Amino acid sequence: MTASLALMPLRPDDPDALVAAEVAELEALAASLPEDEIDGVPPVQGPQEWE
């Protein structure tokens, strides 16, 4: 499966609208995944330690 995020402006005029668009795109990607690919995968919870 190939996914691509839409190009984002360097300085968005409306950060809330940008976040809403990203969330909608992620929800659409999640909805397109077969259930057997996500069954049993625990959700991410709490802050993550990125190194």
All heavy atoms as TSV, in Angstrom:
chain	resi	resn	atom	element	x	y	z
A	1	MET	N	N	0.844	-1.174	0.000
A	1	MET	CA	C	0.000	0.000	0.000
A	1	MET	C	C	0.888	1.234	0.000
A	1	MET	O	O	1.803	1.354	0.788
A	1	MET	CB	C	-0.880	-0.022	1.248
A	1	MET	CG	C	-1.777	1.178	1.357
A	1	MET	SD	S	-2.933	0.936	2.709
A	1	MET	CE	C	-2.509	2.334	3.685
A	2	THR	N	N	0.588	2.138	-0.877
A	2	THR	CA	C	1.356	3.373	-0.954
A	2	THR	C	C	0.522	4.497	-0.355
A	2	THR	O	O	-0.618	4.678	-0.714
A	2	THR	CB	C	1.694	3.720	-2.421
A	2	THR	OG1	O	2.423	2.650	-2.970
A	2	THR	CG2	C	2.486	4.983	-2.500
A	3	ALA	N	N	1.114	5.213	0.564
A	3	ALA	CA	C	0.431	6.347	1.179
A	3	ALA	C	C	1.269	7.589	0.943
A	3	ALA	O	O	2.487	7.526	0.913
A	3	ALA	CB	C	0.261	6.115	2.674
A	4	SER	N	N	0.592	8.681	0.740
A	4	SER	CA	C	1.325	9.935	0.602
A	4	SER	C	C	0.550	11.021	1.314
A	4	SER	O	O	-0.675	11.092	1.222
A	4	SER	CB	C	1.499	10.299	-0.865
A	4	SER	OG	O	0.248	10.589	-1.452
A	5	LEU	N	N	1.276	11.811	2.045
A	5	LEU	CA	C	0.658	12.939	2.719
A	5	LEU	C	C	0.656	14.125	1.773
A	5	LEU	O	O	1.573	14.314	0.980
A	5	LEU	CB	C	1.428	13.284	3.998
A	5	LEU	CG	C	1.423	12.210	5.068
A	5	LEU	CD1	C	2.319	12.625	6.225
A	5	LEU	CD2	C	0.027	11.936	5.555
A	6	ALA	N	N	-0.385	14.907	1.851
A	6	ALA	CA	C	-0.480	16.092	1.010
A	6	ALA	C	C	0.639	17.062	1.376
A	6	ALA	O	O	1.095	17.092	2.516
A	6	ALA	CB	C	-1.833	16.752	1.203
A	7	LEU	N	N	1.060	17.832	0.394
A	7	LEU	CA	C	2.073	18.844	0.672
A	7	LEU	C	C	1.507	19.870	1.643
A	7	LEU	O	O	0.354	20.277	1.532
A	7	LEU	CB	C	2.495	19.539	-0.619
A	7	LEU	CG	C	3.237	18.657	-1.615
A	7	LEU	CD1	C	3.524	19.442	-2.890
A	7	LEU	CD2	C	4.530	18.151	-1.020
A	8	MET	N	N	2.317	20.263	2.593
A	8	MET	CA	C	1.874	21.206	3.601
A	8	MET	C	C	2.589	22.531	3.391
A	8	MET	O	O	3.777	22.558	3.090
A	8	MET	CB	C	2.188	20.672	5.007
A	8	MET	CG	C	1.458	19.404	5.317
A	8	MET	SD	S	1.805	18.644	6.930
A	8	MET	CE	C	2.778	19.771	7.817
A	9	PRO	N	N	1.858	23.620	3.562
A	9	PRO	CA	C	2.521	24.926	3.455
A	9	PRO	C	C	3.524	25.099	4.586
A	9	PRO	O	O	3.370	24.518	5.653
A	9	PRO	CB	C	1.366	25.922	3.581
A	9	PRO	CG	C	0.251	25.166	4.210
A	9	PRO	CD	C	0.451	23.720	3.871
A	10	LEU	N	N	4.550	25.899	4.338
A	10	LEU	CA	C	5.566	26.118	5.356
A	10	LEU	C	C	4.995	26.838	6.573
A	10	LEU	O	O	5.378	26.569	7.689
A	10	LEU	CB	C	6.734	26.915	4.773
A	10	LEU	CG	C	7.539	26.189	3.708
A	10	LEU	CD1	C	8.612	27.113	3.142
A	10	LEU	CD2	C	8.179	24.930	4.269
A	11	ARG	N	N	4.121	27.774	6.350
A	11	ARG	CA	C	3.483	28.511	7.443
A	11	ARG	C	C	1.974	28.493	7.223
A	11	ARG	O	O	1.442	29.345	6.530
A	11	ARG	CB	C	3.981	29.952	7.476
A	11	ARG	CG	C	5.422	30.056	7.860
A	11	ARG	CD	C	5.869	31.513	7.854
A	11	ARG	NE	N	7.153	31.587	8.486
A	11	ARG	CZ	C	7.401	32.319	9.572
A	11	ARG	NH1	N	6.470	33.052	10.100
A	11	ARG	NH2	N	8.601	32.309	10.103
A	12	PRO	N	N	1.303	27.542	7.836
A	12	PRO	CA	C	-0.146	27.460	7.615
A	12	PRO	C	C	-0.873	28.668	8.202
A	12	PRO	O	O	-0.503	29.174	9.263
A	12	PRO	CB	C	-0.540	26.182	8.351
A	12	PRO	CG	C	0.531	25.969	9.351
A	12	PRO	CD	C	1.796	26.537	8.757
A	13	ASP	N	N	-1.893	29.131	7.483
A	13	ASP	CA	C	-2.679	30.263	7.968
A	13	ASP	C	C	-3.561	29.853	9.142
A	13	ASP	O	O	-3.821	30.639	10.036
A	13	ASP	CB	C	-3.560	30.823	6.852
A	13	ASP	CG	C	-2.729	31.489	5.765
A	13	ASP	OD1	O	-1.607	31.939	6.055
A	13	ASP	OD2	O	-3.209	31.556	4.628
A	14	ASP	N	N	-4.029	28.606	9.116
A	14	ASP	CA	C	-4.936	28.133	10.156
A	14	ASP	C	C	-4.438	26.786	10.678
A	14	ASP	O	O	-4.739	25.743	10.109
A	14	ASP	CB	C	-6.348	28.010	9.586
A	14	ASP	CG	C	-7.372	27.657	10.637
A	14	ASP	OD1	O	-6.991	27.398	11.799
A	14	ASP	OD2	O	-8.567	27.648	10.305
A	15	PRO	N	N	-3.670	26.793	11.771
A	15	PRO	CA	C	-3.123	25.535	12.293
A	15	PRO	C	C	-4.204	24.519	12.654
A	15	PRO	O	O	-4.018	23.324	12.482
A	15	PRO	CB	C	-2.329	25.949	13.525
A	15	PRO	CG	C	-2.239	27.418	13.508
A	15	PRO	CD	C	-3.252	27.947	12.549
A	16	ASP	N	N	-5.344	24.967	13.157
A	16	ASP	CA	C	-6.423	24.040	13.510
A	16	ASP	C	C	-6.954	23.322	12.271
A	16	ASP	O	O	-7.234	22.129	12.316
A	16	ASP	CB	C	-7.559	24.765	14.224
A	16	ASP	CG	C	-7.157	25.255	15.615
A	16	ASP	OD1	O	-6.242	24.645	16.213
A	16	ASP	OD2	O	-7.746	26.241	16.090
A	17	ALA	N	N	-7.089	24.046	11.180
A	17	ALA	CA	C	-7.563	23.435	9.940
A	17	ALA	C	C	-6.532	22.445	9.411
A	17	ALA	O	O	-6.900	21.384	8.885
A	17	ALA	CB	C	-7.855	24.507	8.893
A	18	LEU	N	N	-5.266	22.767	9.556
A	18	LEU	CA	C	-4.203	21.869	9.109
A	18	LEU	C	C	-4.226	20.574	9.920
A	18	LEU	O	O	-4.142	19.471	9.359
A	18	LEU	CB	C	-2.846	22.556	9.240
A	18	LEU	CG	C	-1.639	21.781	8.740
A	18	LEU	CD1	C	-1.772	21.444	7.260
A	18	LEU	CD2	C	-0.370	22.563	8.983
A	19	VAL	N	N	-4.379	20.678	11.224
A	19	VAL	CA	C	-4.453	19.494	12.081
A	19	VAL	C	C	-5.686	18.669	11.723
A	19	VAL	O	O	-5.615	17.445	11.614
A	19	VAL	CB	C	-4.457	19.891	13.572
A	19	VAL	CG1	C	-4.802	18.706	14.451
A	19	VAL	CG2	C	-3.108	20.463	13.969
A	20	ALA	N	N	-6.810	19.331	11.511
A	20	ALA	CA	C	-8.044	18.617	11.156
A	20	ALA	C	C	-7.873	17.871	9.836
A	20	ALA	O	O	-8.334	16.728	9.696
A	20	ALA	CB	C	-9.210	19.591	11.070
A	21	ALA	N	N	-7.201	18.469	8.878
A	21	ALA	CA	C	-6.968	17.805	7.590
A	21	ALA	C	C	-6.054	16.597	7.758
A	21	ALA	O	O	-6.285	15.543	7.148
A	21	ALA	CB	C	-6.367	18.801	6.595
A	22	GLU	N	N	-5.028	16.722	8.579
A	22	GLU	CA	C	-4.119	15.597	8.831
A	22	GLU	C	C	-4.848	14.450	9.525
A	22	GLU	O	O	-4.672	13.295	9.174
A	22	GLU	CB	C	-2.923	16.046	9.676
A	22	GLU	CG	C	-1.965	16.964	8.944
A	22	GLU	CD	C	-1.223	16.251	7.822
A	22	GLU	OE1	O	-0.897	15.065	7.969
A	22	GLU	OE2	O	-0.994	16.903	6.804
A	23	VAL	N	N	-5.668	14.779	10.522
A	23	VAL	CA	C	-6.424	13.752	11.233
A	23	VAL	C	C	-7.373	13.043	10.278
A	23	VAL	O	O	-7.488	11.817	10.281
A	23	VAL	CB	C	-7.178	14.351	12.438
A	23	VAL	CG1	C	-8.191	13.373	13.013
A	23	VAL	CG2	C	-6.192	14.785	13.511
A	24	ALA	N	N	-8.050	13.802	9.432
A	24	ALA	CA	C	-8.974	13.203	8.461
A	24	ALA	C	C	-8.229	12.266	7.514
A	24	ALA	O	O	-8.720	11.178	7.191
A	24	ALA	CB	C	-9.692	14.297	7.674
A	25	GLU	N	N	-7.035	12.658	7.081
A	25	GLU	CA	C	-6.260	11.807	6.183
A	25	GLU	C	C	-5.810	10.524	6.895
A	25	GLU	O	O	-5.881	9.435	6.330
A	25	GLU	CB	C	-5.053	12.564	5.646
A	25	GLU	CG	C	-4.300	11.765	4.595
A	25	GLU	CD	C	-3.239	12.573	3.859
A	25	GLU	OE1	O	-3.085	13.768	4.137
A	25	GLU	OE2	O	-2.578	11.979	3.005
A	26	LEU	N	N	-5.379	10.642	8.141
A	26	LEU	CA	C	-4.971	9.460	8.905
A	26	LEU	C	C	-6.153	8.526	9.153
A	26	LEU	O	O	-6.020	7.306	9.074
A	26	LEU	CB	C	-4.323	9.872	10.223
A	26	LEU	CG	C	-2.963	10.546	10.088
A	26	LEU	CD1	C	-2.500	11.077	11.441
A	26	LEU	CD2	C	-1.944	9.599	9.513
A	27	GLU	N	N	-7.325	9.098	9.437
A	27	GLU	CA	C	-8.519	8.273	9.636
A	27	GLU	C	C	-8.887	7.539	8.343
A	27	GLU	O	O	-9.286	6.375	8.379
A	27	GLU	CB	C	-9.682	9.117	10.129
A	27	GLU	CG	C	-9.521	9.552	11.569
A	27	GLU	CD	C	-10.601	10.514	12.038
A	27	GLU	OE1	O	-11.294	11.123	11.196
A	27	GLU	OE2	O	-10.741	10.649	13.262
A	28	ALA	N	N	-8.753	8.213	7.203
A	28	ALA	CA	C	-9.048	7.574	5.921
A	28	ALA	C	C	-8.062	6.439	5.653
A	28	ALA	O	O	-8.455	5.366	5.173
A	28	ALA	CB	C	-9.004	8.606	4.796
A	29	LEU	N	N	-6.785	6.654	5.961
A	29	LEU	CA	C	-5.796	5.588	5.784
A	29	LEU	C	C	-6.102	4.400	6.697
A	29	LEU	O	O	-6.034	3.249	6.276
A	29	LEU	CB	C	-4.391	6.112	6.081
A	29	LEU	CG	C	-3.772	7.019	5.024
A	29	LEU	CD1	C	-2.486	7.644	5.563
A	29	LEU	CD2	C	-3.507	6.259	3.756
A	30	ALA	N	N	-6.456	4.679	7.940
A	30	ALA	CA	C	-6.779	3.610	8.884
A	30	ALA	C	C	-8.011	2.838	8.431
A	30	ALA	O	O	-8.058	1.606	8.538
A	30	ALA	CB	C	-6.994	4.185	10.274
A	31	ALA	N	N	-8.998	3.542	7.904
A	31	ALA	CA	C	-10.221	2.882	7.444
A	31	ALA	C	C	-9.959	1.989	6.233
A	31	ALA	O	O	-10.675	1.015	6.012
A	31	ALA	CB	C	-11.279	3.927	7.098
A	32	SER	N	N	-8.916	2.296	5.475
A	32	SER	CA	C	-8.632	1.503	4.276
A	32	SER	C	C	-7.809	0.250	4.571
A	32	SER	O	O	-7.665	-0.602	3.695
A	32	SER	CB	C	-7.900	2.366	3.234
A	32	SER	OG	O	-6.577	2.646	3.667
A	33	LEU	N	N	-7.286	0.127	5.805
A	33	LEU	CA	C	-6.497	-1.054	6.155
A	33	LEU	C	C	-7.410	-2.241	6.428
A	33	LEU	O	O	-8.437	-2.092	7.081
A	33	LEU	CB	C	-5.653	-0.789	7.405
A	33	LEU	CG	C	-4.493	0.161	7.257
A	33	LEU	CD1	C	-3.880	0.429	8.631
A	33	LEU	CD2	C	-3.449	-0.395	6.323
A	34	PRO	N	N	-7.019	-3.414	5.955
A	34	PRO	CA	C	-7.789	-4.612	6.298
A	34	PRO	C	C	-7.717	-4.854	7.806
A	34	PRO	O	O	-6.696	-4.610	8.437
A	34	PRO	CB	C	-7.079	-5.742	5.552
A	34	PRO	CG	C	-6.206	-5.084	4.557
A	34	PRO	CD	C	-5.919	-3.705	5.060
A	35	GLU	N	N	-8.810	-5.342	8.375
A	35	GLU	CA	C	-8.884	-5.526	9.821
A	35	GLU	C	C	-7.807	-6.475	10.334
A	35	GLU	O	O	-7.282	-6.288	11.426
A	35	GLU	CB	C	-10.262	-6.039	10.220
A	35	GLU	CG	C	-10.489	-6.023	11.715
A	35	GLU	CD	C	-11.918	-6.317	12.095
A	35	GLU	OE1	O	-12.825	-5.833	11.409
A	35	GLU	OE2	O	-12.103	-7.035	13.080
A	36	ASP	N	N	-7.433	-7.489	9.541
A	36	ASP	CA	C	-6.434	-8.440	10.018
A	36	ASP	C	C	-5.044	-7.808	10.134
A	36	ASP	O	O	-4.181	-8.336	10.813
A	36	ASP	CB	C	-6.392	-9.695	9.150
A	36	ASP	CG	C	-5.985	-9.398	7.711
A	36	ASP	OD1	O	-6.147	-8.252	7.250
A	36	ASP	OD2	O	-5.518	-10.330	7.041
A	37	GLU	N	N	-4.815	-6.680	9.480
A	37	GLU	CA	C	-3.526	-5.996	9.605
A	37	GLU	C	C	-3.426	-5.186	10.890
A	37	GLU	O	O	-2.339	-4.847	11.330
A	37	GLU	CB	C	-3.277	-5.073	8.410
A	37	GLU	CG	C	-2.928	-5.817	7.148
A	37	GLU	CD	C	-2.460	-4.882	6.050
A	37	GLU	OE1	O	-1.857	-3.833	6.356
A	37	GLU	OE2	O	-2.699	-5.201	4.889
A	38	ILE	N	N	-4.558	-4.823	11.472
A	38	ILE	CA	C	-4.518	-3.997	12.676
A	38	ILE	C	C	-5.022	-4.735	13.903
A	38	ILE	O	O	-4.830	-4.272	15.020
A	38	ILE	CB	C	-5.321	-2.693	12.496
A	38	ILE	CG1	C	-6.764	-2.976	12.107
A	38	ILE	CG2	C	-4.671	-1.799	11.472
A	38	ILE	CD1	C	-7.654	-1.756	12.071
A	39	ASP	N	N	-5.630	-5.896	13.732
A	39	ASP	CA	C	-6.148	-6.659	14.859
A	39	ASP	C	C	-4.989	-7.093	15.755
A	39	ASP	O	O	-4.011	-7.667	15.292
A	39	ASP	CB	C	-6.907	-7.882	14.362
A	39	ASP	CG	C	-7.631	-8.600	15.484
A	39	ASP	OD1	O	-8.103	-7.914	16.401
A	39	ASP	OD2	O	-7.706	-9.836	15.445
A	40	GLY	N	N	-5.086	-6.780	17.015
A	40	GLY	CA	C	-4.056	-7.175	17.971
A	40	GLY	C	C	-2.924	-6.182	18.122
A	40	GLY	O	O	-2.036	-6.371	18.936
A	41	VAL	N	N	-2.924	-5.098	17.351
A	41	VAL	CA	C	-1.886	-4.075	17.480
A	41	VAL	C	C	-2.362	-3.077	18.521
A	41	VAL	O	O	-3.383	-2.428	18.350
A	41	VAL	CB	C	-1.628	-3.362	16.132
A	41	VAL	CG1	C	-0.613	-2.241	16.301
A	41	VAL	CG2	C	-1.174	-4.360	15.086
A	42	PRO	N	N	-1.640	-2.965	19.635
A	42	PRO	CA	C	-2.108	-2.055	20.687
A	42	PRO	C	C	-1.972	-0.591	20.269
A	42	PRO	O	O	-1.048	-0.233	19.539
A	42	PRO	CB	C	-1.175	-2.366	21.860
A	42	PRO	CG	C	0.043	-2.917	21.226
A	42	PRO	CD	C	-0.401	-3.618	19.976
A	43	PRO	N	N	-2.892	0.257	20.720
A	43	PRO	CA	C	-2.787	1.681	20.398
A	43	PRO	C	C	-1.623	2.319	21.155
A	43	PRO	O	O	-1.226	1.838	22.217
A	43	PRO	CB	C	-4.123	2.258	20.878
A	43	PRO	CG	C	-4.612	1.290	21.898
A	43	PRO	CD	C	-4.060	-0.060	21.518
A	44	VAL	N	N	-1.094	3.374	20.608
A	44	VAL	CA	C	-0.030	4.129	21.279
A	44	VAL	C	C	-0.674	4.910	22.417
A	44	VAL	O	O	-1.696	5.558	22.238
A	44	VAL	CB	C	0.659	5.084	20.288
A	44	VAL	CG1	C	1.677	5.968	21.002
A	44	VAL	CG2	C	1.311	4.302	19.182
A	45	GLN	N	N	-0.064	4.845	23.575
A	45	GLN	CA	C	-0.620	5.553	24.725
A	45	GLN	C	C	0.462	6.382	25.389
A	45	GLN	O	O	1.589	5.932	25.530
A	45	GLN	CB	C	-1.194	4.559	25.731
A	45	GLN	CG	C	-2.349	3.768	25.169
A	45	GLN	CD	C	-2.923	2.805	26.203
A	45	GLN	OE1	O	-2.464	2.734	27.334
A	45	GLN	NE2	N	-3.913	2.061	25.804
A	46	GLY	N	N	0.072	7.561	25.790
A	46	GLY	CA	C	0.976	8.434	26.530
A	46	GLY	C	C	2.102	8.988	25.691
A	46	GLY	O	O	2.225	8.703	24.503
A	47	PRO	N	N	2.940	9.810	26.297
A	47	PRO	CA	C	4.073	10.415	25.582
A	47	PRO	C	C	5.082	9.343	25.147
A	47	PRO	O	O	5.252	8.329	25.817
A	47	PRO	CB	C	4.701	11.353	26.595
A	47	PRO	CG	C	3.896	11.272	27.828
A	47	PRO	CD	C	2.848	10.224	27.684
A	48	GLN	N	N	5.686	9.570	24.016
A	48	GLN	CA	C	6.677	8.631	23.490
A	48	GLN	C	C	8.070	9.221	23.635
A	48	GLN	O	O	8.256	10.422	23.492
A	48	GLN	CB	C	6.400	8.339	22.013
A	48	GLN	CG	C	5.003	7.802	21.757
A	48	GLN	CD	C	4.771	6.466	22.454
A	48	GLN	OE1	O	5.528	5.549	22.264
A	48	GLN	NE2	N	3.745	6.393	23.276
A	49	GLU	N	N	9.017	8.380	23.909
A	49	GLU	CA	C	10.417	8.808	24.008
A	49	GLU	C	C	11.082	8.574	22.649
A	49	GLU	O	O	11.357	7.446	22.264
A	49	GLU	CB	C	11.147	8.008	25.094
A	49	GLU	CG	C	10.624	8.233	26.487
A	49	GLU	CD	C	10.856	9.662	26.977
A	49	GLU	OE1	O	11.870	10.273	26.598
A	49	GLU	OE2	O	10.006	10.143	27.741
A	50	TRP	N	N	11.294	9.621	21.889
A	50	TRP	CA	C	11.923	9.503	20.577
A	50	TRP	C	C	13.397	9.865	20.713
A	50	TRP	O	O	13.751	10.857	21.309
A	50	TRP	CB	C	11.262	10.436	19.572
A	50	TRP	CG	C	9.804	10.172	19.425
A	50	TRP	CD1	C	8.795	10.949	19.913
A	50	TRP	CD2	C	9.182	9.075	18.779
A	50	TRP	NE1	N	7.585	10.395	19.611
A	50	TRP	CE2	C	7.796	9.238	18.913
A	50	TRP	CE3	C	9.638	7.949	18.113
A	50	TRP	CZ2	C	6.880	8.338	18.392
A	50	TRP	CZ3	C	8.713	7.058	17.599
A	50	TRP	CH2	C	7.357	7.257	17.737
A	51	GLU	N	N	14.232	9.043	20.155
A	51	GLU	CA	C	15.663	9.320	20.222
A	51	GLU	C	C	16.224	9.553	18.852
A	51	GLU	O	O	15.818	9.054	17.900
A	51	GLU	CB	C	16.384	8.158	20.875
A	51	GLU	CG	C	15.992	8.046	22.342
A	51	GLU	CD	C	16.777	6.948	23.052
A	51	GLU	OE1	O	17.917	6.660	22.650
A	51	GLU	OE2	O	16.231	6.399	24.003
